[in-house]
């Protein structure tokens, strides 16, 4: 499970994964504080856990991690939360990336040091709307919704990046449907790039 949407009820949360795109949810364990989020938020699958932050940007935020195997909740480490300032994605659930949407920084999480490592800072990454990662590349849906910045994070530093025009079906959908359309389109893009 690489990306999902978390929506709160009164005491039980449900996660909608991007595996079938039908918008259905799967009930997961109860959370001790049902006020975590009243809106749908992204859940990023990483190392068998779902990582969730309720606010993007530099504002004060709450965070939580759901451990899928043990079906339990745990607190997110401070270093992980500190630089989580925009959309995030995990590559093969092993490497976590985030785009600082105000500064245009793509960062990679170092779980050993509990710190984010800057990979590339570019003006075109400012205002990032959505991120997906696979095949050694991180794709960022730009602020205008019409372009995607592809960052080759597997390349020998410095990382390479280029722009791709987003297909009309990605540009035309709302933000809640964007996750499913964007992931499917990225999967097809990765097949073409390789």
Secondary structure, 3 states (H helix, E strand, C coil): CCEEEEEECCCEEEEEECCCCCCCCEEEEECCCCCCCCCCEEEEEECCEEEEECCCCCCCCCEEEEECCCCEEECCCHHHHHCCCCCEEEECCCEEEEEECCCCEEEEEECCCCEEEEEEECHHHCCCCEEEEECCEEEEECCCCCEEEEEECCCCCCCEEEEEECCHHHHHCCHHHHHHHHHHHHHHHHHHHC
